[in-house]
Amino acid sequence: MDPFDAGAGGLLRQPRAVWATAGASVVAFMGIGLVDPILPSIAQGLNATASQVSLLFTSYFLITAFAMLVTGFVSSRIGGRKTLLLGLAFVVVFAGLAGTSGSVAELVGFRAGWGLGNALFVSTALAVIVGAAAGGSAAAILLYESALGLGMACGPLLGALLGNASWRYPFFGTAFLMAVGFLCITVFLKEQPKPARRTSLLDPIKALGHGGLASAAVSAFFYNYTFFTVLAFTPFVLDMTPYRSGAVFFAWGVLLAVFSVLVAPRMQARFGSLKVLGGSLVLLGADVLVLGYGDHTTAVVCTVLSGAFIGVNNTVYTELALGVSDAPRPVASAGYNFVRWFAAAAAPFFAPKIEEWSNVHIPFVVAAVTAVVGAVVVFVRRDALTLPHSRLHSSGGTPMAEELETRHAAEDGVAVFAG
C-alpha cells in the first residue's frame, strides 16, 4: 500500500490523535536547532563567551543521554499518553523559564530541564503515533520521520524570525507551541495500552553487551561529535545575523529531511547499509574539513551540504540500532542513544575550547577525524553490524518502516531521538 494514498489508512487520512502527536513532534524537534541562529545574540545579551553559551547544547544533551535510561522505565509504567503529557509539561515550563533567564547559568539550567521533557516526549511519540495510526506502520512512521525533518529544518528558522527582535522570544514561542500541543494531545489522544513487560533502568545498559549494538553506539558516538560541532559551533564561525544564519540552517535542515526520508533508503537498497554509512561518514569528514579551512562562502555551502550526509547517517544508524541485536527495540534504542548523546553534549563544549587553545580551524579538524573514526568502526566491526536475516523484510517501504512493525512499536515503544 502506498503510504501517501489518501484512502483509509493513508498518510493523509490519519486520526486526529496522530496529527496532534505528529504536530507536537515537529515542535519538539524544532527545539534542538532553535538556538542555533541566536547563539551570538545570547552571548551578546548575557555578556557570555562562545564556550559558555554552547553549554546550552551540552546541558540539554547530557540530560537527554541519562534520560534515555528513564524514558522506557516511565512509559512502561504510566503509559504513552501520560508520558507524552509529562514531557510536554516539562518543556512548556522550562522553555518559558529559559526566556526569563538573567544569566548564562540560569539559561543552561533551564535548558537541561527542557532536555528532560523533550526526551520523555520524543522517545515515546513514535510508539504512540504507530499505535494510534490507521492502516499499519508504514504511513505512520513516514509521518514521524517527516515531522523529525520538518522540525529540524524549521527550528533555526523560527529561532531567527523571533530572535531577530530578542533572543528571549524563541523560548517563549516554543513554550506557547508546546502548550498548544499539550492541549491537543489531552483532547484527541486516548490512553494507549501499556507494554506487556516493564522496562528496568538497567535494561538498556545490559543490551549494550551485544557486540553489534555496542559497535553501532560507539560509531554513532564519534559521528555525533561531528554532527554537533556543525550544529553548535558553526554559527559562531559564520558570524551572521539571525535571519541569515536561520536561512543557512533551514536549508541544512531541508537537505537533512530529504536525504533521511527519500534518498537514504534508495541508496541502502542499491549499495547496502554499511557501505552507504561508511562512505557518508568519510564524505562528512571531508566536508567539515573544507568548512573549517574555506572562506565564508565555502563555509556556508559546506554547512548546508553537511545536512545531506547527516540525513543519510541518521537513517542508517537508526536501522542498525533497532535491528542489529536481539534485544527489544525500545531497550536497544535506549542503550544506543544513551551512548551517542554523550558526544552531542561534549562537542558544543569542547569545540570552542579547542578554538581558544589553538585556532578556529582545529575544531573542524577534530570533527573531521571523529567522522572518519566512526567510519573505521563501521569497517572493522562490519560483521557484527550486519543485520540478522530474521529481522529484515523484503516488503516495500523505507528500511526504518520495514524494521518497525506495528505490533512491536505499539506494544514496546521506541526510543528514537533525532535519528
N, C-alpha and C positions, 0 to 999 in steps of 0.2 A: 504493500500500500504506500502511495506517495504521501509523505508527511505533510506536504503543502496542500493536499487535497482539501477543498473547502467543505467536503461532505462530513458526515458524522465521524468524529474521532480525528479529523484532520487538524492541522496546526491552527487554522483559523476558526475552528468550531470547538473550542475547549470551554469547560465550565468556568464560571466567574471566579471560583476559588483558585483555579490555575492561573488565570490572568492576574489576580490580586497578588499571588505569591511571586509570579514572574516579574510584575511591576516593582514590587519591593526589592526583588533581587537586583534589578537594574540599579536602583539607588544604592543598595549595599555595595555593589562592585564599583560604583562611582566614587565611593568613599576612599578607595585605595589610591587613586590618582588625583583626587580632588585638590590636594595641597600643592601639587607639582608646580603650576604656574604662579602660585603666590608665595613660594618659599622665600624668594628675595624680599618680597613685601613684608612678610612676617619678620624676617631678620631685621629689616629696617625699622618696622613698627615697634619691636620689642628690644631694640639695641642688642641684637644677638649675632653670633658668628654663624657661618655656614654649618660648622660641625654641631653647634648647639641646636640649630633648627632641624637638622637632619635627624635628630633624636625623635622627631615626630614619627618617622617611619620605624625607628628602632624600637621604641616602646610599643608601638602598635603591633608589630610582627613578633616581638618577643612574647607578649601576652598571647598572641594568636597561636604561637608554637605550643605553649603549655596548655592552651585551651583545647587543642586537638585531643588531649588525653581526657578531657572532661566532657566534651560535647556528646559523645556516644553514651557515656555514663548517664548524663542528664536526660537525653532524649529517649533512651530505652526505659526510663522510669516514669517520666511525666508525659510522654507522648510528643509527637511532632508539632502539633498546633501550639501547645504551651511553650515548647522550646523556641519556636519562631517568635512568639509574642514576648517572651523574656528577652531574647536577643534584641528585638526591635526597641523594647523599653530602655535597655542599656544604651543603645545608640542615640535615641532621642535625648536622653538625659545628658550623656557625656558630650555629644556633639554640640548641644546647646551651651553647656558649661564651657566648652573649648572656646566658643565665641566671646566669652566674658573674661578670658584669661588676661591677667595683668603682667605675667612673666612667662618666660620660656618653660620654666619648671612646672608651672601650673598647666600650661598647654600640653606638655609632654605627658603629664599625669592623666589629664582628661582624655588624651588620645589613646592611652593604654586601656582605659575603661571602654572606650569606643571599640577598640580591637577585640575585647572580650565579647561584647554584644554582637559584633559583626561575625565572629567565629561561630557563635551559637546559632545565628540566623543562617548564614551561608552553608554551613556544614549540614543543615537539616533541610534546606529548601529543595534540593534536588529530589530527595526521597518523597517529600510532600507533593511536589509537582507530579511526579510519576504516579504516586498513589491516588491522586485526585483526577488525573487526566483521563480523557475518553479515548478509546481506540488503541491502547498499547503504549509502549515506551518510546518508540522512535520519534513521534512528533513532540512528545513532552520533553525529551532530552535535547532535541534540536531547539526547542523554545528556551530551555535553560542555558544552553551554550550561546544562543543569540543574546539572551539577557546579559550574560557574562561579557560578551564582546561589546555590546552597546554601552554597558556601564563603564567598562574600561576606557572606551572612546569618549564618552560624554562627561566623565568625571573632570578631566582637565578643562573641558570647555565650560562647564558650569563654574568651576573654580575661577576661570578667567573672567567670565561675564560678571559674576558677583564680586570677585576680588578686586576688580578694577576700581570699584568705589571704596571698598575697605576689605582688608584681609579677614575681618571677622564675619562678613556676610555669608561666605560659603559654608561656614559651620552652622549658622542659623538656618540657612536654606536646607542643608541636609537634615537637620533636626525636624524641620517642618515636613519635608517629603516623607521621612520615615514615620512621622506621626500619622500622616495620611495612610501609609502602608499598614500601620498598626490597626487603624480603624477598618480598612478594607478586609484585612485578614480576620479580624474579630467578627465582622458581619458575614463574610462569604465562605469562610473555610470552616468546615466541620472537623471535629477531632478525628484523627487518623488512628487506625489500630496500632496498638503498641507492639514492638517486636516480641517474638516468642521467647527470645533469650536476652537477658540483661547483659550489658557490656560492663566489664570491670575497668578500673582505672589502669591496670597493668596489661590488659589485653593488647593494646597497640604496641607496647614495648616488647612483649613476647612474640608478636608477629614479625618483628624485625630479625628474629632468629633465622628466618628463611633467607638463604643466600641471595636469591633473585630480588626479593623485596628490599633487602638491605643495600644491594648494589644500585637499584633504581633510586633509593633515597640518597645515597652518597653522591651519585652522579647529579641528581637534581639539586643537592646542596651546593655544589660548585656552580651549576648553571644559575641558580637563584642569586648567587653573589653577583654574577654578571648582569642579570636582569635588573636587579635593584640598584646597581651602580648607575645604569642608564636612567632608571626612573627617578632616583632621589638625588643624584649628583649632577647630572647633565643640566638641569635648569640653572644652576649657578654658573656653569661654563658658558651656556648660551647667553645669559645675562640679557634677556629680552623683557619687554613689557608683558604684563599678564595676558593681554589679548594675543600677542604674537606667540608667546610660549604655549598658551592654551591651544592655539591653532596647530602648532607643531605636534603636540601630544594628542590632539584629536586625530590628526592624520595617522600618527603612530598607532592609536587605538583602532582605527578603521582597518588598517593593514593586519593588526593582530586578530581582529574578529574574522576577517575574510579568510586569512590563511589557516586559522584554527578550525573554522566550521566547514569551509569549502575546499581549500587546497590540500591541507594535510591528509585527509582521508584518501584522496586520489593518489597522492604521492606514495602513501603507505601501500596501497593496493598494487602499485606498479613496481616499487623498489624494495618494499619490506620496511618494517618499523625501525629496526636498528640501524640500517643504512641511512634512512632519512634522518633519524635523530643525530647520529654521529656527524653526518655531513652538515646538518643545520647548525650544530654546535660550533663546528670549525668555522663556518661562514659567519656566524655571530661574532666569534672571537676576532676574525679579520675585520669585520665591520666596526667593532668597538675600537680596535687599534687605529683604524683610519680616522674614526671620530675624534680620538684623542690628539692626533697629530695634524689634522687637516685645518684649513681656515674656517671661518664662521659658516660660510655657505655649505662647505663639506660636512661640518658638524651637524647642521640642520638636516641635510639629506640622509646622513648615516643614522641619525636618531630616528627619523621616520622609518627608514628601511629596517632597522632592528625589530620593529613591530612584526614584520613578516616572519623572521626567524623565531621570535618569541612565540608567535601564534602556533607555528608548527611544533615547536618543542613542548608547549603546554599540552597539546592534544596527545602527542605520543607518550609523554610521561604519565598522563592520566590513565591511558590504556595500560601501560606497564604496571602502574601502582595497583590497579584494580584487578588485573588478570594474571600477574606473574606468580602469585603464591596461592596456596590452598586456604588461606585464612578468609574468614567472612569479609566481604568487600568493605564495609564501613570500618572494620578493625584494621585491615591492611592499609586503607587510605589514611586513617588517623595516624598510624605509625609513620607512614611515609611523609605526611605533612608535618608531623612533629619534628622530624629531622630537617627537612628542607627550609622551613620558615626561620630557623636559626640563622641561615645565611641571609635571608631577607632582612633580618634585624641587624646583622653585622655590617653589611655593605654600606648602608647610609651613614653609619658611624665611622667606619674605617676610611672610606673614600676621601672625605675632606681632611681627615687626619693625615693620610698619606700625602695629600697635596701640601699640607703645612710642613711636613717633614722633608719634602722633595720639591716637586713642581706639579703643575696642572696635568702633565701628560701621564705621569706614573700611575695614578689611579686607574686609568684606562688600560695601561699595560697589564696591571694586576687582573683587571676584569677580563681581558683577552685570554690571559693564562688560565684563569679558572674555567672559562668556557671550554678551552682545549682539554683541560684536565677532566672535565665532565665527559667529553668525547672519548678520552683514553679509557675511562672507567667502563663506558659502554662497550668499547672494543675488547678490553681484557676480560670482561665478565659477560661476553655475548652469549655464551652457552647457558649461563644461569638466568639471563634476561629473556631467553626465548620463551614465548608464551606457551603454556601447555596446550596440546591439541584439544583436549576436552573442554577448554574454556574459550575456544574460538568458534565462531559460527560462520557459515558460508552464505547466510542470507544477506540481503541488501542493507544499505544504511551505512552510517559512519562507524568506524571501529568502536567508538565510545557507545553508540547506540547498540551495536552488536554485543558489546561486553556487558551492558547493564540491562537485564531483563526486568520486566515489570514486577514480577513476583518478588525477586530479590531486593529490588530497590524499595518497594513498598513495605516489605517486612523488616528489612535491616536498616535502611537509611544509608546514605553515602556521604562521607566527609570530604567532598571535593571543594577546594577553595581556589578559585582563580587558576584553574589548570592543574 
